[in-house]
Amino acid sequence: MGTKPVLVVHGGAWAIPDEFAERSILGVKNAVKSGFAVLEMGGSSMKAVEIAVRALEDDTVFDAGHGAVLNADGYVELDAIIMNGKTLAAGAVSCIRNISNLVIFACSVLEKTPYVMLTGMGANQFAEKLGIPQVPVEELVTDHAKAEWEQYRKYNQKLQVHDTVGAVAIDCEGNMACATSTGGITNKMVGRVGDTPVIGSGGYADNLVGAVSATGHGESIMKVTLARLILFHMEQGKTPEEAADSALHYMEKRVHGRGGVIVVSKTGEWTARFTTKQMAWAGIKEGVLMYGLNPGETIQEIIKPSK
Amino acid sequence: MKPVIVVHGGAGRIFKDREEGARSGVTRAAMKGYSILKQGGNALDAVEEAVTSMEDDPHFNAGCGSVLNEKGEVEMDAIIMDGKSLASGAVSAVKCIANPIKLARLVMEKTEHMLLTDHGANLFAKAMGVPEIPGEKLITERSRERWSKNLEDPGTVGAVAIDNEGNVACATSTGGLTNKLVGRVGDSACIGSGGYADNHVGAISTTGHGESMMKVVLARLILYHMEQGMSPMEAADTALNYMKTRVGGLGGVIVVSNSGDWAARFSTKQMSWATVKDDQLHLFSPSDCTVSHLASC
């Protein structure tokens, strides 16, 4: 029980409209509290990131699970990953239309198959075999997503990035984990897979270094394998904040992409950094909850340890 | 810059009766890619051509000759990457097309995306006018036998190259694992795992146990070691050794650095590979590597 547990979550890096700001903050605060409760009771970082991401997936303000954006056909297609920093085992799913808590499914891929990633129809058939609840594809389509999609189709707007939820954690045994889940980008091509389920891009966790969950322009994140890149920088002695800033800066310079990341190191240092206009984030360590939305903003709340 | 191409036809065990086919297959692929480079063509075209040649060759687990999934069907993954722009294109779980690597190139050049999967990849192929072929056309007697007897998998194919302007590229293509679940995606479609190319460092294509390569993001890891000053061979050996000790997986890699140094290394029993540099062909052999001068270059 040497390590002080830490949990950090994000609700996506993009220009968050004002009407979403308050709900986004509330959403990340709720998620981080529910995940941290697991850690406080001595639970594993894997369980904590799963619980936190489930809470975010269930919140329609975020683009994952319920509330996800629609593809060119008017349906949602979801991607997710979860990774165990102790074993480097990971589970990922891509292009799923009818499962609301994708992080649970990703976890099953990790636990019940010798594989890392399942996709499309085959993944759905496997989910059915496992008895993972499937919902009618229409159920995951919210009015807001539909309106946005229609707007997009009408005016042929440029791809609007609005993306992804995630969590990183270290538990009291020093084990690290990350999880990321997304609906991707509005009006994406059918079958488009972004960075989220691609190990090393949307997330990576390694007990020897730290854990990262990424969000933002998916294709740019993939080009620089952002999550792994940040951990490389940390292996060379950078702090989580220095590593995140240096990798995000590199991504902007080399491939002109913006994004955001949450990072926790093996010693429990953590950070939430972004180059987009905003990112909703929240973290808990040693009874202190911190959260923010705008660049440079950090709001602190003392929370009472639950008995 | 003197052009270099390295290709592999998979890491694993090469059965005696398959050796000659593997040898002529990787030689043909390397020569085809090299002749593009020699004529001033770019690294992307060279790796695409080399991998296409091995996809068309039934000896290899890619394109025609791919292994079969649990339902007895072929589902393929492929990636191509341009080291200059870091742009890449990939497809996963795609069916009924002859050359996934060509579709991956189209994803890179004709879409704003990088990875298309399953049904969506096939829809895109159709929209691009890529001919759909019956799935059986990709199935060989050998792959059916391997499926029914659950024999060991032959590996993935891949290529890395540097052209005379110093641009590097990589390409990887595979049918994956015999008897895999429908929808299983391996390392080959995942940027950083199945391949990575960066003009500032070099290019990598990997083969072997896909899930292990994903866990350590093998291609990116090797380039990271090279950024720290290791030679391609040291970097490849260090990363393969790490993969073995940390996650218990075996594999093989081909590497070319931005200065034209190259390596073909593996922790499996064997790996079929071929390199052409300075008009000389280097080719795997059961004992060691053989070098021969190319009259044809």
Interface residues (C-beta under 8 A of the other chain):
Chain A: T87 L88 A89 A90 S94 C95 T113 P114 Y115 V116 M117 L118 T119 G120 M121 G122 A123 N124 Q125 F126 L159 K188 M189 V190 G191 R192 V193 G194 V198 I199 G200 S201 Y204 G218 E219 M222 K223 V224 T225 R228 L229 F232 R254 V255
Chain B: N69 E75 S85 L86 A87 S88 S92 A93 T111 E112 H113 M114 L115 L116 T117 D118 H119 G120 A121 L123 F124 K180 L181 V182 G183 R184 V185 G186 C190 I191 G192 S193 Y196 G210 E211 M214 K215 V216 V217 R220 L221 Y224 R246 V247
